Amino acid sequence: MKHVGVVIVLALAFAAHGGSKAEGADMSGKTRFDGMKIRDSRPRIWLDDGRVAWLKKKMAGKSAGEVRTECGSSTEGLALAYLITGDARTGREAVQKVLEGSGRAGKASVATGAIVYDWCYPLLSGEEKKTIRDRAIPWCKGAMKNGRNWRSFHNGLYSTAVPVSFAAIAFSGDDPFSDEAFAFLNPEWEDVLRTFENVFPDGAWGEGFDYNRHVSYDAMRYFLALKTATGEDFIADSLHLRNTVYYIMYCTKPNGLVIPEKDCDFPFVGEWERDAMLMLASEYRIGCAQHYLDHCPSEEFAPAGRNKWKDVLWYDPALAEADPAALPASRIFRDDGLVIARSGWGWDSPQARSRETWMAFRCGRYYGDHAHYDNNSFEIYCKGELAIDSGRYDDDWGMEQDPKEIAKSQFFNYYQRTIAHNCVLVYDPNEKLEMDVLNDGGQSELLRINGLRNVPEDYDQGAFPSEEGKKGTCDWRTNPGRWDTGEIIAYKATEDFTYVCGDATRSYSDTKVRSFLRQFVFVQPNVFVVFDRVVSTKPEFKKTWLLHTVDEPVQAPDGAYYEAKYGEGRLVFMPLLPEKRTITKTGGPGNEFLVGGIHYACGPNASSGRKADLNRGELPGGWRIEESPADPAAEDYFLNVILVTQADSTEKPYVNLSKVDDREVALTVTSGKSNVAQMTFAKGDRPGLKLKIDRGVPPRRGSDGKARMGEVIFEGRISNGIELEQGRP
């Protein structure tokens, strides 16, 4: 598969890292940060004279007490209130909070101490400045020597680099540590920007939405601080950071929850997203980010009481909103192999749930650590979570080299595995997965191969201290194709439909799977058709098509479909192929996370011993439908139709499977509230779709039960290839 974006081959600079991972690396290169200079005047972090003047104008007419209330009671809030008002008592209170804080430095205290040092500099005595530096610098130097933290594909770099970087900015001119720190940091941040530019330009992040909170959001914090400290803008043209706005927006569901893709234990919109949107809207002047800030109703998204200083610092009331209704209904994030589509941009309110449908489909590369083995999986939301990612992030990290501990882990044996997703299993009883996780019949375990980590670490530094002792063995640029396990090979979307085709063949062991192609069609606003071709190396390897729901699916009296409800939503699942099939339900108390006869548990009852209550929005699920061919064959086709409605509806899809032969499968799908869609899927190893959508005015049926056609809103053959959405910003 081709890498996304244009690979810019630049040499890197590695200054002496004092025992860090870059020791002994090539020192001949340069970074874009070479020659930058931290200005002498203060404040520097996020503020300069112009920005302070803007803040004073913004707060004009308010008393010092009112400004203090606006900024909140946090240490940073007090320091910002001092900068705006000049009230020394407020500034000294911020200083005292830093000085009286724990003598043991950590990430948060170092970052806060650096901000107060910079913002309240005129109020600090020489001894107080030295006290803050003497507490922060040893921690920073220790962090710089911890090579495991410094890898651009892992969130640990960003959460560690921000406090070190803030300290370097704040202490510049007062301590030689700053020069040492920037010599270390510049190659790291260079590698970060290359990772963003060359791997993730569409704005997604390989560790998932939850962990992006510790990556792109922290990167924004640093680069905005660097901009005001140096006068240089290093991210003006960053597609990744600009597109983070759309990653946040599309990944947010109408109920204020977010995509739970990959490891995710806080699947709701919160203060993280507010911080990010404040910075992104201010920096890139994106109107729909302003709209999100002004209208997202999630309680956790509201300006955080003690941290309201962030709204004071970044929110610009002069930035005009842009209605997200002007955005495409669907968006592909090619960097993560992720497609998200929605029927509208409405939010739930206290009075009623939004009627909008939201869906996600993923088939992409393996990025390690927090990734799941879920290529060609999908999720669907409509007035409630209906087709879900199941399981729970019990955070069992640290067990991965202990087979006895892994054997207990729902996290490693279920949550990350294919069996927990709306995907396909191909069961080879002799397959042995890495790390001794249970054989679920799913995709290959890739975190370790032959006991060694197999994940991308840096973009192209060539210095990461890999477990086998060879530097650069996990650099992205020098390992083309190594982590290419899945690929979206076709994508087309309009306001009326989304079509995506994923090839997940390489996600499975080649000793059991020759091909897994999934064609997925979403016809607005509530119909889904899923067509799969699965070819195994042996006919006897059982194939299982999975659909996960929260509550138990109930079979219709005529056996033609199943329905499952959750919240105010309802899902109708109608299986069509294979013609001879078995369908079973697994779930209920004690069986929610059943794998190979072993019953796992999560959350407060976690079988691994790491017990913790569920966080808001976590929904491990309780049931799954398992659909398999009744007769063994090497090549099998699955065709399933899904309709979503409000919970009290009795609506079902009307389906006419008009053709099934060696070359293609044709069907017509309609319902009382949807378009009439005629689809013809190509069979074999060259997937394709011929699609015709008629809009009934409204959709209606004759006395014979057949759909009466209305206006043709789309008709054509969709070939392989990615066609970006019209109107994509």
Backbone hydrogen bonds, N-H to C=O, Kabsch-Sander energy under -0.5 kcal/mol:
donor,donor_aa,acceptor,acceptor_aa,energy
7,V,5,G,-0.5
8,I,6,V,-0.6
9,V,7,V,-0.7
10,L,8,I,-0.9
15,A,183,A,-0.9
20,S,17,H,-0.6
23,E,20,S,-1.6
25,A,22,A,-2.5
29,G,12,L,-1.2
30,K,11,A,-0.6
34,D,31,T,-1.4
36,M,33,F,-2.1
39,R,229,A,-2.6
46,W,44,R,-0.8
52,V,48,D,-2.7
53,A,49,D,-2.3
54,W,50,G,-2.0
55,L,51,R,-2.3
56,K,52,V,-2.4
57,K,53,A,-2.1
58,K,54,W,-2.4
59,M,55,L,-2.1
60,A,57,K,-1.1
62,K,59,M,-1.9
67,V,63,S,-2.6
68,R,64,A,-2.3
69,T,65,G,-2.0
70,E,66,E,-2.5
71,C,67,V,-2.0
72,G,68,R,-1.0
72,G,69,T,-0.6
74,S,306,R,-2.0
78,L,74,S,-2.3
79,A,75,T,-2.1
80,L,76,E,-2.5
81,A,77,G,-2.3
82,Y,78,L,-2.0
83,L,79,A,-1.9
84,I,80,L,-2.0
85,T,81,A,-2.5
86,G,82,Y,-3.3
88,A,86,G,-0.9
91,G,87,D,-1.7
92,R,88,A,-3.0
93,E,89,R,-1.6
94,A,90,T,-1.6
95,V,91,G,-2.2
96,Q,92,R,-2.8
97,K,93,E,-1.9
98,V,94,A,-1.6
99,L,95,V,-2.7
100,E,96,Q,-2.7
101,G,98,V,-0.9
105,A,103,G,-0.7
110,V,106,G,-2.6
111,A,107,K,-2.1
112,T,108,A,-2.7
113,G,109,S,-2.5
114,A,110,V,-2.3
115,I,111,A,-2.0
116,V,112,T,-2.5
117,Y,113,G,-2.4
118,D,114,A,-2.0
119,W,115,I,-3.2
120,C,116,V,-2.7
121,Y,118,D,-0.7
123,L,120,C,-1.8
124,L,120,C,-0.6
124,L,121,Y,-1.3
129,K,125,S,-2.4
130,K,126,G,-2.0
131,T,127,E,-2.2
132,I,128,E,-2.2
133,R,129,K,-2.4
134,D,130,K,-3.2
135,R,131,T,-1.3
136,A,132,I,-2.0
137,I,133,R,-3.0
139,W,135,R,-0.6
140,C,136,A,-2.4
141,K,137,I,-2.8
142,G,138,P,-2.3
143,A,139,W,-2.5
144,M,140,C,-2.3
145,K,141,K,-1.1
146,N,143,A,-1.0
147,G,145,K,-1.4
149,N,146,N,-1.8
150,W,146,N,-0.6
150,W,147,G,-0.8
151,R,149,N,-1.4
153,F,457,E,-2.8
154,H,151,R,-1.9
157,L,151,R,-0.5
157,L,154,H,-1.4
158,Y,154,H,-0.5
159,S,155,N,-1.8
160,T,156,G,-1.3
161,A,157,L,-3.2
162,V,158,Y,-1.9
164,V,160,T,-1.4
165,S,161,A,-3.0
166,F,162,V,-2.9
167,A,163,P,-2.3
168,A,164,V,-2.1
169,I,165,S,-2.3
170,A,166,F,-3.0
171,F,167,A,-2.7
172,S,168,A,-0.6
172,S,169,I,-0.6
174,D,171,F,-2.5
175,D,171,F,-1.4
178,S,175,D,-1.6
180,E,176,P,-1.7
181,A,177,F,-3.2
182,F,178,S,-2.7
183,A,179,D,-2.0
184,F,180,E,-1.4
185,L,181,A,-3.3
186,N,182,F,-2.6
188,E,184,F,-0.8
189,W,185,L,-2.9
190,E,186,N,-2.0
191,D,187,P,-2.1
192,V,188,E,-1.9
193,L,189,W,-2.3
194,R,190,E,-2.0
195,T,191,D,-2.2
196,F,192,V,-2.7
197,E,193,L,-2.8
198,N,194,R,-2.6
199,V,195,T,-1.9
200,F,195,T,-1.4
203,G,200,F,-1.3
208,G,205,W,-2.0
212,N,208,G,-1.3
213,R,209,F,-0.7
213,R,210,D,-1.0
214,H,211,Y,-1.4
215,V,212,N,-1.7
216,S,212,N,-0.6
217,Y,212,N,-1.3
219,A,215,V,-2.8
220,M,216,S,-2.3
221,R,217,Y,-1.7
222,Y,218,D,-2.1
223,F,219,A,-2.7
224,L,220,M,-2.4
225,A,221,R,-1.6
226,L,222,Y,-2.8
227,K,223,F,-1.8
228,T,224,L,-1.7
229,A,225,A,-1.8
230,T,226,L,-1.9
231,G,227,K,-2.4
232,E,226,L,-0.5
234,F,232,E,-0.7
238,S,235,I,-1.7
239,L,237,D,-0.9
242,R,238,S,-2.1
243,N,239,L,-2.9
244,T,240,H,-0.8
244,T,241,L,-0.6
245,V,242,R,-1.2
247,Y,243,N,-2.0
248,I,244,T,-2.4
249,M,245,V,-2.2
250,Y,246,Y,-2.8
251,C,247,Y,-1.6
252,T,248,I,-0.6
252,T,249,M,-0.9
253,K,257,L,-3.3
256,G,253,K,-2.0
258,V,267,P,-1.7
259,I,251,C,-1.6
263,D,370,H,-2.0
268,F,266,F,-1.7
269,V,256,G,-2.9
273,E,270,G,-0.5
274,R,270,G,-1.8
275,D,271,E,-2.7
276,A,272,W,-2.3
277,M,273,E,-3.0
278,L,274,R,-2.5
279,M,275,D,-2.2
280,L,276,A,-3.0
281,A,277,M,-2.6
282,S,278,L,-1.8
283,E,279,M,-2.6
284,Y,280,L,-2.7
285,R,281,A,-1.4
287,G,285,R,-0.7
289,A,286,I,-0.7
290,Q,286,I,-1.4
291,H,287,G,-2.0
292,Y,288,C,-2.1
293,L,289,A,-2.3
294,D,290,Q,-2.1
295,H,291,H,-1.7
296,C,292,Y,-2.3
301,F,298,S,-1.4
302,A,298,S,-0.7
302,A,299,E,-0.9
307,N,304,A,-0.7
308,K,305,G,-1.2
309,W,71,C,-1.2
310,K,307,N,-1.7
311,D,308,K,-0.8
312,V,308,K,-1.7
313,L,309,W,-2.8
314,W,310,K,-2.3
315,Y,311,D,-1.7
319,L,316,D,-1.8
320,A,318,A,-0.5
322,A,287,G,-1.5
326,A,323,D,-1.9
327,L,324,P,-2.3
331,R,340,I,-2.4
333,F,338,L,-3.6
334,R,332,I,-0.8
336,D,333,F,-1.3
337,G,333,F,-0.8
337,G,334,R,-0.5
338,L,333,F,-2.0
339,V,361,F,-2.9
340,I,331,R,-2.3
341,A,359,M,-2.1
342,R,329,A,-2.2
343,S,357,T,-2.4
348,D,254,P,-2.9
349,S,352,A,-3.1
358,W,381,Y,-2.8
359,M,341,A,-2.6
360,A,379,E,-2.0
361,F,339,V,-2.5
362,R,377,S,-2.2
363,C,337,G,-3.1
366,Y,483,W,-2.6
367,Y,365,R,-0.6
370,H,368,G,-0.6
371,A,368,G,-1.6
373,Y,416,Q,-2.7
374,D,372,H,-1.3
376,N,362,R,-2.8
377,S,362,R,-1.1
377,S,374,D,-1.4
378,F,422,N,-0.6
379,E,360,A,-2.2
380,I,387,A,-2.3
381,Y,358,W,-3.1
382,C,384,G,-2.3
383,K,356,E,-0.6
386,L,380,I,-2.0
386,L,384,G,-0.5
387,A,380,I,-1.7
388,I,386,L,-0.6
388,I,548,H,-1.7
390,S,388,I,-0.6
390,S,420,A,-2.5
391,G,620,P,-2.6
394,D,392,R,-1.5
399,M,396,D,-1.6
402,D,399,M,-3.0
405,E,402,D,-0.6
406,I,402,D,-2.6
407,A,403,P,-1.9
408,K,405,E,-1.4
409,S,406,I,-1.6
410,Q,408,K,-0.6
413,N,409,S,-1.9
414,Y,410,Q,-2.0
415,Y,410,Q,-2.2
416,Q,411,F,-2.1
417,R,414,Y,-0.8
420,A,414,Y,-0.6
420,A,417,R,-1.4
421,H,418,T,-2.2
423,C,421,H,-2.0
425,L,544,T,-2.7
426,V,441,G,-3.4
427,Y,542,K,-2.8
428,D,426,V,-0.7
431,E,428,D,-2.2
433,L,431,E,-0.5
433,L,437,V,-0.5
436,D,433,L,-1.1
437,V,434,E,-1.5
440,D,438,L,-1.0
444,S,507,S,-2.8
449,I,452,L,-2.6
452,L,449,I,-1.8
454,N,447,L,-2.6
457,E,474,C,-2.6
466,S,464,F,-1.9
469,G,466,S,-2.0
471,K,469,G,-0.6
472,G,464,F,-0.6
473,T,470,K,-1.0
475,D,472,G,-1.3
476,W,458,D,-2.5
477,R,459,Y,-2.5
479,N,476,W,-1.5
482,R,479,N,-1.9
484,D,481,G,-1.4
485,T,483,W,-1.6
487,E,503,D,-1.5
489,I,487,E,-0.8
489,I,501,C,-2.1
490,A,501,C,-1.3
491,Y,721,G,-2.3
492,K,499,Y,-2.2
494,T,497,F,-2.8
498,T,522,F,-2.0
499,Y,492,K,-2.9
500,V,520,F,-2.3
501,C,490,A,-2.5
502,G,518,R,-2.5
503,D,487,E,-3.0
504,A,502,G,-0.7
504,A,516,F,-2.4
507,S,504,A,-1.6
508,Y,505,T,-1.5
512,K,509,S,-1.7
513,V,509,S,-2.1
514,R,535,V,-3.1
515,S,535,V,-1.6
517,L,533,R,-2.3
518,R,502,G,-2.4
519,Q,531,F,-3.3
520,F,500,V,-3.0
520,F,518,R,-0.5
521,V,529,V,-2.7
522,F,498,T,-2.7
523,V,521,V,-0.6
523,V,527,V,-2.9
524,Q,496,D,-2.3
524,Q,522,F,-0.7
526,N,523,V,-0.8
527,V,523,V,-2.2
528,F,642,I,-3.0
529,V,521,V,-2.4
530,V,640,N,-2.8
531,F,519,Q,-3.0
531,F,529,V,-0.5
532,D,638,F,-2.8
533,R,517,L,-2.6
534,V,636,D,-2.7
535,V,515,S,-2.8
536,S,534,V,-0.5
536,S,634,A,-2.9
537,T,512,K,-1.8
541,F,538,K,-1.5
542,K,427,Y,-0.7
542,K,540,E,-0.8
544,T,425,L,-2.5
545,W,627,E,-3.4
546,L,423,C,-2.7
547,L,625,I,-1.6
549,T,623,W,-2.2
554,V,563,E,-3.1
556,A,561,Y,-3.1
559,G,556,A,-2.1
562,Y,573,F,-2.6
563,E,554,V,-2.4
564,A,571,L,-2.4
566,Y,569,G,-2.0
568,E,383,K,-2.3
569,G,566,Y,-2.6
570,R,645,T,-2.3
571,L,564,A,-3.1
572,V,643,L,-3.2
573,F,562,Y,-3.2
573,F,571,L,-0.5
574,M,572,V,-0.5
574,M,641,V,-3.3
576,L,639,L,-2.7
577,L,639,L,-1.8
581,R,579,E,-0.7
582,T,628,S,-2.8
584,T,626,E,-2.3
586,T,624,R,-2.6
588,G,622,G,-1.7
591,N,588,G,-2.5
592,E,588,G,-0.5
593,F,600,Y,-0.6
594,L,591,N,-1.2
595,V,598,I,-2.4
598,I,595,V,-2.4
600,Y,593,F,-1.0
600,Y,598,I,-0.7
605,N,602,C,-1.8
606,A,603,G,-1.8
607,S,601,A,-1.8
609,G,606,A,-1.0
611,K,609,G,-1.4
612,A,603,G,-0.9
618,E,615,N,-2.0
622,G,549,T,-1.6
623,W,549,T,-2.1
624,R,586,T,-2.2
625,I,547,L,-3.0
626,E,584,T,-2.8
627,E,545,W,-2.5
627,E,625,I,-0.5
628,S,582,T,-2.5
630,A,580,K,-2.4
633,A,539,P,-0.8
636,D,534,V,-2.5
638,F,532,D,-2.0
639,L,577,L,-1.8
640,N,530,V,-2.3
641,V,574,M,-2.6
642,I,528,F,-3.0
643,L,572,V,-2.3
644,V,526,N,-2.0
645,T,570,R,-2.4
647,A,568,E,-2.5
649,S,646,Q,-1.9
654,Y,670,T,-3.6
655,V,653,P,-0.6
656,N,668,T,-2.4
657,L,655,V,-0.6
658,S,656,N,-1.3
658,S,666,A,-0.8
659,K,666,A,-1.7
661,D,664,E,-2.2
665,V,681,F,-2.2
666,A,659,K,-2.6
667,L,679,M,-2.6
668,T,656,N,-1.6
669,V,677,A,-3.0
670,T,654,Y,-2.0
674,S,671,S,-1.2
675,N,524,Q,-0.7
676,V,694,D,-2.9
677,A,669,V,-2.9
677,A,675,N,-0.6
678,Q,676,V,-0.5
678,Q,692,K,-3.2
679,M,667,L,-2.9
679,M,677,A,-0.5
680,T,690,K,-2.1
681,F,665,V,-3.1
682,A,688,G,-2.3
683,K,663,R,-3.0
689,L,718,I,-1.6
690,K,680,T,-2.3
691,L,689,L,-0.5
691,L,716,G,-2.8
692,K,678,Q,-2.3
693,I,714,F,-2.7
694,D,676,V,-3.1
695,R,711,E,-3.8
696,G,694,D,-0.8
697,V,698,P,-1.2
700,R,708,R,-0.7
702,G,706,K,-2.1
705,G,702,G,-1.9
708,R,700,R,-2.5
709,M,707,A,-0.5
711,E,695,R,-1.6
713,I,693,I,-2.6
713,I,711,E,-0.6
714,F,693,I,-1.3
716,G,691,L,-2.3
718,I,689,L,-3.7
719,S,717,R,-0.7
721,G,489,I,-2.9
723,E,491,Y,-2.3
723,E,721,G,-0.6
724,L,722,I,-0.6
728,R,725,E,-1.4
